[in-house]
Each structure stands twice: as C-alpha cells, then as structure tokens.
C-alpha cells in the first residue's frame, strides 16, 4: 500500500511539474528524506521506550543552523560543534 501511495504521488507531481521527472527532482526528494530519516530514528527510540519527545525536530533544526553558521571553521569542525550542542541541549 505505501508503495502505491508513493507511485500515485509521483505520478501526480510529474504531471503538475514536468521538471520533477528529471534526475534533479529525484535527487532533491532523496536529499530531504535523509534528514527526515535521522529525525525518525531519534523519535523511534523514545517512542519504543514509551515516551514521546517532540524536541527532536527542534534539535535537528538547531544543529543544522549551527553547522551552517560555523561552516567557515571547516566541515568536520562545523559538524562536531553542531553534534556537541545538539547532544548538550538534548540532555538538558
């Protein structure tokens, strides 16, 4: 059933926007799914534990903004800073 919903959605969007059918449209869709997958993993742990934590989305947004703002320091440093601040705020 989910595959059918995905196929119908893809067909509708392809008819509405012919540019969506290209490689760039598929790449853009998969690029957005990576962040959603990471957020879903974070939420799955809390839901399996019987809790509900809505701060995962805000922590992902905060880490993304921090990574962009500190990108001038270098890729590795920016990611480490973003992860460290996300972990720190998550523990609070």
Biopython code that builds the backbone (N, CA, C, O; Angstrom):
import numpy as np
from Bio.PDB.StructureBuilder import StructureBuilder

atoms = [
    (1, "UNK", "N", (0.805, -1.206, 0.000)),
    (1, "UNK", "CA", (0.000, 0.000, 0.000)),
    (1, "UNK", "C", (0.850, 1.274, 0.000)),
    (1, "UNK", "O", (0.569, 2.190, -0.773)),
    (2, "UNK", "N", (1.898, 1.356, 0.860)),
    (2, "UNK", "CA", (2.716, 2.578, 0.837)),
    (2, "UNK", "C", (3.391, 2.797, -0.521)),
    (2, "UNK", "O", (3.557, 3.935, -0.958)),
    (3, "UNK", "N", (3.778, 1.709, -1.181)),
    (3, "UNK", "CA", (4.404, 1.837, -2.495)),
    (3, "UNK", "C", (3.407, 2.390, -3.513)),
    (3, "UNK", "O", (3.781, 3.175, -4.385)),
    (4, "UNK", "N", (2.166, 1.991, -3.407)),
    (4, "UNK", "CA", (1.125, 2.503, -4.300)),
    (4, "UNK", "C", (0.897, 3.995, -4.057)),
    (4, "UNK", "O", (0.744, 4.760, -5.010)),
    (5, "UNK", "N", (0.872, 4.404, -2.815)),
    (5, "UNK", "CA", (0.720, 5.827, -2.481)),
    (5, "UNK", "C", (1.897, 6.626, -3.030)),
    (5, "UNK", "O", (1.713, 7.716, -3.571)),
    (6, "UNK", "N", (3.102, 6.086, -2.892)),
    (6, "UNK", "CA", (4.288, 6.743, -3.427)),
    (6, "UNK", "C", (4.207, 6.882, -4.939)),
    (6, "UNK", "O", (4.533, 7.937, -5.482)),
    (7, "UNK", "N", (3.780, 5.834, -5.618)),
    (7, "UNK", "CA", (3.662, 5.864, -7.078)),
    (7, "UNK", "C", (2.619, 6.876, -7.536)),
    (7, "UNK", "O", (2.862, 7.630, -8.478)),
    (8, "UNK", "N", (1.475, 6.900, -6.887)),
    (8, "UNK", "CA", (0.421, 7.855, -7.248)),
    (8, "UNK", "C", (0.892, 9.287, -6.995)),
    (8, "UNK", "O", (0.649, 10.172, -7.816)),
    (9, "UNK", "N", (1.554, 9.517, -5.882)),
    (9, "UNK", "CA", (2.082, 10.850, -5.579)),
    (9, "UNK", "C", (3.085, 11.274, -6.630)),
    (9, "UNK", "O", (3.052, 12.413, -7.096)),
    (10, "UNK", "N", (3.975, 10.375, -7.009)),
    (10, "UNK", "CA", (4.980, 10.686, -8.022)),
    (10, "UNK", "C", (4.315, 11.011, -9.357)),
    (10, "UNK", "O", (4.723, 11.949, -10.042)),
    (11, "UNK", "N", (3.293, 10.239, -9.730)),
    (11, "UNK", "CA", (2.599, 10.497, -10.991)),
    (11, "UNK", "C", (1.909, 11.861, -10.993)),
    (11, "UNK", "O", (1.989, 12.595, -11.978)),
    (12, "UNK", "N", (1.241, 12.199, -9.908)),
    (12, "UNK", "CA", (0.541, 13.481, -9.829)),
    (12, "UNK", "C", (1.530, 14.636, -9.910)),
    (12, "UNK", "O", (1.306, 15.592, -10.652)),
    (13, "UNK", "N", (2.606, 14.558, -9.162)),
    (13, "UNK", "CA", (3.593, 15.637, -9.183)),
    (13, "UNK", "C", (4.267, 15.716, -10.546)),
    (13, "UNK", "O", (4.576, 16.815, -11.007)),
    (14, "UNK", "N", (4.505, 14.585, -11.204)),
    (14, "UNK", "CA", (5.118, 14.589, -12.529)),
    (14, "UNK", "C", (4.229, 15.253, -13.561)),
    (14, "UNK", "O", (4.724, 15.926, -14.466)),
    (15, "UNK", "N", (2.933, 15.074, -13.438)),
    (15, "UNK", "CA", (2.003, 15.717, -14.370)),
    (15, "UNK", "C", (1.952, 17.219, -14.110)),
    (15, "UNK", "O", (1.929, 18.011, -15.052)),
    (16, "UNK", "N", (1.935, 17.609, -12.852)),
    (16, "UNK", "CA", (1.862, 19.023, -12.495)),
    (16, "UNK", "C", (3.151, 19.753, -12.859)),
    (16, "UNK", "O", (3.109, 20.861, -13.395)),
    (17, "UNK", "N", (4.286, 19.141, -12.573)),
    (17, "UNK", "CA", (5.579, 19.786, -12.808)),
    (17, "UNK", "C", (6.475, 18.861, -13.624)),
    (17, "UNK", "O", (7.043, 17.921, -13.067)),
    (18, "UNK", "N", (6.619, 19.101, -14.928)),
    (18, "UNK", "CA", (7.454, 18.231, -15.771)),
    (18, "UNK", "C", (8.919, 18.191, -15.324)),
    (18, "UNK", "O", (9.606, 17.205, -15.592)),
    (19, "UNK", "N", (9.410, 19.228, -14.656)),
    (19, "UNK", "CA", (10.800, 19.233, -14.200)),
    (19, "UNK", "C", (11.049, 18.206, -13.103)),
    (19, "UNK", "O", (12.191, 17.809, -12.874)),
    (20, "UNK", "N", (10.001, 17.779, -12.431)),
    (20, "UNK", "CA", (10.137, 16.821, -11.340)),
    (20, "UNK", "C", (10.615, 15.459, -11.841)),
    (20, "UNK", "O", (11.252, 14.711, -11.099)),
    (21, "UNK", "N", (10.308, 15.138, -13.098)),
    (21, "UNK", "CA", (10.651, 13.821, -13.635)),
    (21, "UNK", "C", (12.147, 13.628, -13.834)),
    (21, "UNK", "O", (12.606, 12.495, -13.981)),
    (22, "UNK", "N", (12.905, 14.697, -13.840)),
    (22, "UNK", "CA", (14.337, 14.598, -14.091)),
    (22, "UNK", "C", (15.114, 14.087, -12.899)),
    (22, "UNK", "O", (14.562, 13.854, -11.823)),
    (23, "UNK", "N", (16.401, 13.919, -13.111)),
    (23, "UNK", "CA", (17.286, 13.417, -12.066)),
    (23, "UNK", "C", (17.356, 14.399, -10.897)),
    (23, "UNK", "O", (17.450, 13.988, -9.741)),
    (24, "UNK", "N", (17.309, 15.690, -11.200)),
    (24, "UNK", "CA", (17.407, 16.681, -10.119)),
    (24, "UNK", "C", (16.204, 16.607, -9.182)),
    (24, "UNK", "O", (16.354, 16.838, -7.983)),
    (25, "UNK", "N", (15.039, 16.297, -9.689)),
    (25, "UNK", "CA", (13.856, 16.151, -8.840)),
    (25, "UNK", "C", (13.962, 14.966, -7.907)),
    (25, "UNK", "O", (13.601, 15.054, -6.734)),
    (26, "UNK", "N", (14.453, 13.868, -8.423)),
    (26, "UNK", "CA", (14.635, 12.672, -7.596)),
    (26, "UNK", "C", (15.717, 12.912, -6.547)),
    (26, "UNK", "O", (15.561, 12.539, -5.385)),
    (27, "UNK", "N", (16.820, 13.543, -6.973)),
    (27, "UNK", "CA", (17.905, 13.843, -6.038)),
    (27, "UNK", "C", (17.416, 14.761, -4.923)),
    (27, "UNK", "O", (17.747, 14.554, -3.756)),
    (28, "UNK", "N", (16.637, 15.761, -5.276)),
    (28, "UNK", "CA", (16.113, 16.694, -4.283)),
    (28, "UNK", "C", (15.199, 15.987, -3.288)),
    (28, "UNK", "O", (15.250, 16.263, -2.089)),
    (29, "UNK", "N", (14.373, 15.086, -3.776)),
    (29, "UNK", "CA", (13.473, 14.343, -2.883)),
    (29, "UNK", "C", (14.266, 13.459, -1.922)),
    (29, "UNK", "O", (13.964, 13.416, -0.729)),
    (30, "UNK", "N", (15.278, 12.755, -2.432)),
    (30, "UNK", "CA", (16.090, 11.889, -1.566)),
    (30, "UNK", "C", (16.918, 12.699, -0.586)),
    (30, "UNK", "O", (17.166, 12.252, 0.534)),
    (31, "UNK", "N", (17.344, 13.875, -0.989)),
    (31, "UNK", "CA", (18.130, 14.722, -0.102)),
    (31, "UNK", "C", (17.304, 15.140, 1.117)),
    (31, "UNK", "O", (17.823, 15.175, 2.233)),
    (32, "UNK", "N", (16.043, 15.453, 0.912)),
    (32, "UNK", "CA", (15.167, 15.814, 2.019)),
    (32, "UNK", "C", (14.822, 14.628, 2.905)),
    (32, "UNK", "O", (14.576, 14.790, 4.100)),
    (33, "UNK", "N", (14.804, 13.433, 2.318)),
    (33, "UNK", "CA", (14.462, 12.244, 3.095)),
    (33, "UNK", "C", (15.550, 11.867, 4.090)),
    (33, "UNK", "O", (15.255, 11.232, 5.102)),
    (34, "UNK", "N", (16.789, 12.238, 3.831)),
    (34, "UNK", "CA", (17.874, 11.887, 4.746)),
    (34, "UNK", "C", (17.659, 12.516, 6.122)),
    (34, "UNK", "O", (17.795, 11.843, 7.144)),
    (35, "UNK", "N", (17.325, 13.795, 6.146)),
    (35, "UNK", "CA", (17.085, 14.462, 7.426)),
    (35, "UNK", "C", (15.855, 13.890, 8.118)),
    (35, "UNK", "O", (15.864, 13.688, 9.332)),
    (36, "UNK", "N", (14.804, 13.628, 7.360)),
    (36, "UNK", "CA", (13.598, 13.054, 7.963)),
    (36, "UNK", "C", (13.877, 11.675, 8.546)),
    (36, "UNK", "O", (13.325, 11.312, 9.584)),
    (37, "UNK", "N", (14.733, 10.908, 7.876)),
    (37, "UNK", "CA", (15.093, 9.584, 8.384)),
    (37, "UNK", "C", (15.847, 9.662, 9.702)),
    (37, "UNK", "O", (15.605, 8.871, 10.613)),
    (38, "UNK", "N", (16.764, 10.622, 9.797)),
    (38, "UNK", "CA", (17.511, 10.790, 11.043)),
    (38, "UNK", "C", (16.597, 11.222, 12.184)),
    (38, "UNK", "O", (16.735, 10.746, 13.311)),
    (39, "UNK", "N", (15.667, 12.120, 11.891)),
    (39, "UNK", "CA", (14.716, 12.551, 12.917)),
    (39, "UNK", "C", (13.821, 11.384, 13.328)),
    (39, "UNK", "O", (13.511, 11.215, 14.508)),
    (40, "UNK", "N", (13.407, 10.581, 12.346)),
    (40, "UNK", "CA", (12.562, 9.428, 12.655)),
    (40, "UNK", "C", (13.304, 8.419, 13.534)),
    (40, "UNK", "O", (12.705, 7.808, 14.418)),
    (41, "UNK", "N", (14.607, 8.244, 13.293)),
    (41, "UNK", "CA", (15.381, 7.345, 14.142)),
    (41, "UNK", "C", (15.420, 7.841, 15.582)),
    (41, "UNK", "O", (15.275, 7.058, 16.521)),
    (42, "UNK", "N", (15.617, 9.147, 15.747)),
    (42, "UNK", "CA", (15.634, 9.713, 17.088)),
    (42, "UNK", "C", (14.300, 9.561, 17.797)),
    (42, "UNK", "O", (14.250, 9.273, 18.993)),
    (43, "UNK", "N", (13.228, 9.755, 17.057)),
    (43, "UNK", "CA", (11.899, 9.609, 17.653)),
    (43, "UNK", "C", (11.542, 8.157, 17.934)),
    (43, "UNK", "O", (10.838, 7.863, 18.901)),
    (44, "UNK", "N", (12.023, 7.251, 17.095)),
    (44, "UNK", "CA", (11.693, 5.836, 17.277)),
    (44, "UNK", "C", (12.213, 5.326, 18.613)),
    (44, "UNK", "O", (11.546, 4.540, 19.286)),
    (45, "UNK", "N", (13.397, 5.770, 18.995)),
    (45, "UNK", "CA", (13.969, 5.319, 20.270)),
    (45, "UNK", "C", (13.087, 5.742, 21.431)),
    (45, "UNK", "O", (12.822, 4.942, 22.329)),
    (46, "UNK", "N", (12.630, 6.978, 21.429)),
    (46, "UNK", "CA", (11.797, 7.440, 22.542)),
    (46, "UNK", "C", (10.407, 6.812, 22.520)),
    (46, "UNK", "O", (9.844, 6.513, 23.574)),
    (47, "UNK", "N", (9.855, 6.612, 21.337)),
    (47, "UNK", "CA", (8.527, 6.010, 21.251)),
    (47, "UNK", "C", (8.569, 4.554, 21.690)),
    (47, "UNK", "O", (7.661, 4.091, 22.380)),
    (48, "UNK", "N", (9.618, 3.821, 21.297)),
    (48, "UNK", "CA", (9.762, 2.426, 21.726)),
    (48, "UNK", "C", (9.897, 2.358, 23.245)),
    (48, "UNK", "O", (9.418, 1.418, 23.879)),
    (49, "UNK", "N", (10.551, 3.360, 23.817)),
    (49, "UNK", "CA", (10.701, 3.414, 25.277)),
    (49, "UNK", "C", (9.440, 3.856, 25.990)),
    (49, "UNK", "O", (9.434, 3.944, 27.218)),
    (50, "UNK", "N", (8.374, 4.136, 25.261)),
    (50, "UNK", "CA", (7.103, 4.508, 25.880)),
    (50, "UNK", "C", (6.968, 5.990, 26.156)),
    (50, "UNK", "O", (6.048, 6.402, 26.862)),
    (51, "UNK", "N", (7.853, 6.791, 25.621)),
    (51, "UNK", "CA", (7.810, 8.243, 25.818)),
    (51, "UNK", "C", (7.515, 8.918, 24.484)),
    (51, "UNK", "O", (7.497, 8.267, 23.439)),
    (52, "UNK", "N", (7.288, 10.217, 24.530)),
    (52, "UNK", "CA", (7.107, 10.989, 23.305)),
    (52, "UNK", "C", (7.906, 12.267, 23.458)),
    (52, "UNK", "O", (7.645, 13.069, 24.355)),
    (53, "UNK", "N", (8.872, 12.454, 22.591)),
    (53, "UNK", "CA", (9.778, 13.595, 22.680)),
    (53, "UNK", "C", (9.674, 14.394, 21.383)),
    (53, "UNK", "O", (10.157, 13.959, 20.338)),
    (54, "UNK", "N", (9.047, 15.554, 21.456)),
    (54, "UNK", "CA", (8.870, 16.389, 20.271)),
    (54, "UNK", "C", (10.050, 17.326, 20.028)),
    (54, "UNK", "O", (10.049, 18.070, 19.047)),
    (55, "UNK", "N", (11.044, 17.304, 20.893)),
    (55, "UNK", "CA", (12.171, 18.215, 20.740)),
    (55, "UNK", "C", (13.172, 17.752, 19.691)),
    (55, "UNK", "O", (14.102, 18.492, 19.371)),
    (56, "UNK", "N", (13.010, 16.554, 19.149)),
    (56, "UNK", "CA", (13.964, 16.035, 18.175)),
    (56, "UNK", "C", (14.013, 16.917, 16.940)),
    (56, "UNK", "O", (15.093, 17.185, 16.413)),
    (57, "UNK", "N", (12.874, 17.366, 16.478)),
    (57, "UNK", "CA", (12.836, 18.236, 15.303)),
    (57, "UNK", "C", (13.515, 19.570, 15.547)),
    (57, "UNK", "O", (14.237, 20.072, 14.686)),
    (58, "UNK", "N", (13.284, 20.142, 16.714)),
    (58, "UNK", "CA", (13.917, 21.424, 17.022)),
    (58, "UNK", "C", (15.418, 21.266, 17.221)),
    (58, "UNK", "O", (16.180, 22.169, 16.877)),
    (59, "UNK", "N", (15.855, 20.141, 17.767)),
    (59, "UNK", "CA", (17.293, 19.899, 17.913)),
    (59, "UNK", "C", (17.954, 19.724, 16.545)),
    (59, "UNK", "O", (19.077, 20.183, 16.336)),
    (60, "UNK", "N", (17.262, 19.064, 15.615)),
    (60, "UNK", "CA", (17.796, 18.904, 14.263)),
    (60, "UNK", "C", (17.911, 20.259, 13.571)),
    (60, "UNK", "O", (18.894, 20.522, 12.878)),
    (61, "UNK", "N", (16.907, 21.119, 13.757)),
    (61, "UNK", "CA", (16.960, 22.452, 13.175)),
    (61, "UNK", "C", (18.087, 23.280, 13.784)),
    (61, "UNK", "O", (18.808, 23.974, 13.067)),
    (62, "UNK", "N", (18.239, 23.208, 15.093)),
    (62, "UNK", "CA", (19.312, 23.934, 15.766)),
    (62, "UNK", "C", (20.679, 23.461, 15.284)),
    (62, "UNK", "O", (21.557, 24.280, 15.011)),
    (63, "UNK", "N", (20.864, 22.159, 15.178)),
    (63, "UNK", "CA", (22.142, 21.617, 14.718)),
    (63, "UNK", "C", (22.423, 22.033, 13.281)),
    (63, "UNK", "O", (23.567, 22.328, 12.934)),
    (64, "UNK", "N", (21.397, 22.059, 12.448)),
    (64, "UNK", "CA", (21.578, 22.490, 11.066)),
    (64, "UNK", "C", (21.995, 23.940, 10.965)),
    (64, "UNK", "O", (22.886, 24.281, 10.187)),
    (65, "UNK", "N", (21.359, 24.796, 11.742)),
    (65, "UNK", "CA", (21.708, 26.221, 11.741)),
    (65, "UNK", "C", (23.131, 26.418, 12.267)),
    (65, "UNK", "O", (23.898, 27.200, 11.704)),
    (66, "UNK", "N", (23.480, 25.721, 13.327)),
    (66, "UNK", "CA", (24.839, 25.825, 13.875)),
    (66, "UNK", "C", (25.880, 25.341, 12.872)),
    (66, "UNK", "O", (26.945, 25.944, 12.745)),
    (67, "UNK", "N", (25.583, 24.269, 12.167)),
    (67, "UNK", "CA", (26.528, 23.748, 11.181)),
    (67, "UNK", "C", (26.752, 24.756, 10.060)),
    (67, "UNK", "O", (27.878, 24.928, 9.596)),
    (68, "UNK", "N", (25.696, 25.416, 9.628)),
    (68, "UNK", "CA", (25.834, 26.414, 8.566)),
    (68, "UNK", "C", (26.590, 27.637, 9.077)),
    (68, "UNK", "O", (27.465, 28.159, 8.387)),
    (69, "UNK", "N", (26.256, 28.090, 10.274)),
    (69, "UNK", "CA", (26.912, 29.282, 10.831)),
    (69, "UNK", "C", (28.395, 29.061, 11.119)),
    (69, "UNK", "O", (29.186, 30.000, 11.032)),
    (70, "UNK", "N", (28.780, 27.828, 11.460)),
    (70, "UNK", "CA", (30.179, 27.550, 11.779)),
    (70, "UNK", "C", (30.915, 26.886, 10.617)),
    (70, "UNK", "O", (32.013, 26.363, 10.805)),
    (71, "UNK", "N", (30.336, 26.898, 9.437)),
    (71, "UNK", "CA", (30.951, 26.248, 8.276)),
    (71, "UNK", "C", (32.291, 26.876, 7.902)),
    (71, "UNK", "O", (33.123, 26.220, 7.276)),
    (72, "UNK", "N", (32.509, 28.118, 8.271)),
    (72, "UNK", "CA", (33.784, 28.762, 7.947)),
    (72, "UNK", "C", (34.951, 28.128, 8.703)),
    (72, "UNK", "O", (36.105, 28.312, 8.315)),
    (73, "UNK", "N", (34.673, 27.393, 9.762)),
    (73, "UNK", "CA", (35.724, 26.705, 10.526)),
    (73, "UNK", "C", (36.188, 25.420, 9.846)),
    (73, "UNK", "O", (37.246, 24.886, 10.179)),
    (74, "UNK", "N", (35.414, 24.934, 8.913)),
    (74, "UNK", "CA", (35.703, 23.668, 8.245)),
    (74, "UNK", "C", (34.555, 22.695, 8.444)),
    (74, "UNK", "O", (33.771, 22.815, 9.385)),
    (75, "UNK", "N", (34.472, 21.730, 7.543)),
    (75, "UNK", "CA", (33.346, 20.793, 7.567)),
    (75, "UNK", "C", (33.323, 19.953, 8.843)),
    (75, "UNK", "O", (32.291, 19.857, 9.508)),
    (76, "UNK", "N", (34.431, 19.362, 9.174)),
    (76, "UNK", "CA", (34.476, 18.464, 10.342)),
    (76, "UNK", "C", (34.190, 19.239, 11.627)),
    (76, "UNK", "O", (33.425, 18.782, 12.477)),
    (77, "UNK", "N", (34.810, 20.416, 11.765)),
    (77, "UNK", "CA", (34.600, 21.212, 12.970)),
    (77, "UNK", "C", (33.149, 21.666, 13.089)),
    (77, "UNK", "O", (32.578, 21.641, 14.179)),
    (78, "UNK", "N", (32.553, 22.078, 11.978)),
    (78, "UNK", "CA", (31.158, 22.534, 11.999)),
    (78, "UNK", "C", (30.227, 21.402, 12.415)),
    (78, "UNK", "O", (29.307, 21.611, 13.206)),
    (79, "UNK", "N", (30.459, 20.215, 11.889)),
    (79, "UNK", "CA", (29.608, 19.074, 12.246)),
    (79, "UNK", "C", (29.811, 18.681, 13.707)),
    (79, "UNK", "O", (28.845, 18.368, 14.404)),
    (80, "UNK", "N", (31.054, 18.694, 14.172)),
    (80, "UNK", "CA", (31.316, 18.350, 15.568)),
    (80, "UNK", "C", (30.668, 19.348, 16.532)),
    (80, "UNK", "O", (30.115, 18.956, 17.559)),
    (81, "UNK", "N", (30.741, 20.625, 16.198)),
    (81, "UNK", "CA", (30.103, 21.648, 17.038)),
    (81, "UNK", "C", (28.596, 21.444, 17.066)),
    (81, "UNK", "O", (27.978, 21.489, 18.129)),
    (82, "UNK", "N", (28.003, 21.219, 15.890)),
    (82, "UNK", "CA", (26.555, 21.031, 15.807)),
    (82, "UNK", "C", (26.115, 19.806, 16.596)),
    (82, "UNK", "O", (25.110, 19.852, 17.305)),
    (83, "UNK", "N", (26.857, 18.716, 16.479)),
    (83, "UNK", "CA", (26.511, 17.488, 17.202)),
    (83, "UNK", "C", (26.675, 17.680, 18.706)),
    (83, "UNK", "O", (25.837, 17.236, 19.491)),
    (84, "UNK", "N", (27.761, 18.346, 19.101)),
    (84, "UNK", "CA", (28.001, 18.558, 20.532)),
    (84, "UNK", "C", (26.920, 19.417, 21.165)),
    (84, "UNK", "O", (26.438, 19.108, 22.255)),
    (85, "UNK", "N", (26.534, 20.493, 20.489)),
    (85, "UNK", "CA", (25.485, 21.364, 21.036)),
    (85, "UNK", "C", (24.148, 20.632, 21.032)),
    (85, "UNK", "O", (23.359, 20.785, 21.964)),
    (86, "UNK", "N", (23.882, 19.837, 19.994)),
    (86, "UNK", "CA", (22.645, 19.059, 19.960)),
    (86, "UNK", "C", (22.573, 18.059, 21.100)),
    (86, "UNK", "O", (21.525, 17.889, 21.724)),
    (87, "UNK", "N", (23.690, 17.399, 21.369)),
    (87, "UNK", "CA", (23.732, 16.450, 22.485)),
    (87, "UNK", "C", (23.559, 17.175, 23.821)),
    (87, "UNK", "O", (22.819, 16.723, 24.694)),
    (88, "UNK", "N", (24.248, 18.297, 23.964)),
    (88, "UNK", "CA", (24.145, 19.062, 25.216)),
    (88, "UNK", "C", (22.717, 19.525, 25.485)),
    (88, "UNK", "O", (22.199, 19.332, 26.585)),
    (89, "UNK", "N", (22.075, 20.137, 24.483)),
    (89, "UNK", "CA", (20.701, 20.593, 24.663)),
    (89, "UNK", "C", (19.745, 19.421, 24.803)),
    (89, "UNK", "O", (18.753, 19.519, 25.527)),
    (90, "UNK", "N", (20.022, 18.317, 24.128)),
    (90, "UNK", "CA", (19.179, 17.137, 24.247)),
    (90, "UNK", "C", (19.198, 16.546, 25.646)),
    (90, "UNK", "O", (18.182, 16.057, 26.139)),
    (91, "UNK", "N", (20.367, 16.596, 26.284)),
    (91, "UNK", "CA", (20.473, 16.073, 27.650)),
    (91, "UNK", "C", (19.777, 16.998, 28.653)),
    (91, "UNK", "O", (19.298, 16.547, 29.694)),
    (92, "UNK", "N", (19.726, 18.287, 28.333)),
    (92, "UNK", "CA", (19.041, 19.201, 29.244)),
    (92, "UNK", "C", (17.568, 18.915, 29.239)),
    (92, "UNK", "O", (16.808, 19.579, 29.944)),
]
sb = StructureBuilder()
sb.init_structure("model")
sb.init_model(0)
sb.init_chain("A")
sb.init_seg("    ")
for serial, (resi, resn, name, xyz) in enumerate(atoms, 1):
    if name == "N":
        sb.init_residue(resn, " ", resi, " ")
    sb.init_atom(name, np.array(xyz, "f"), 0.0, 1.0, " ", f" {name:<3s}", serial, name[0])
structure = sb.get_structure()
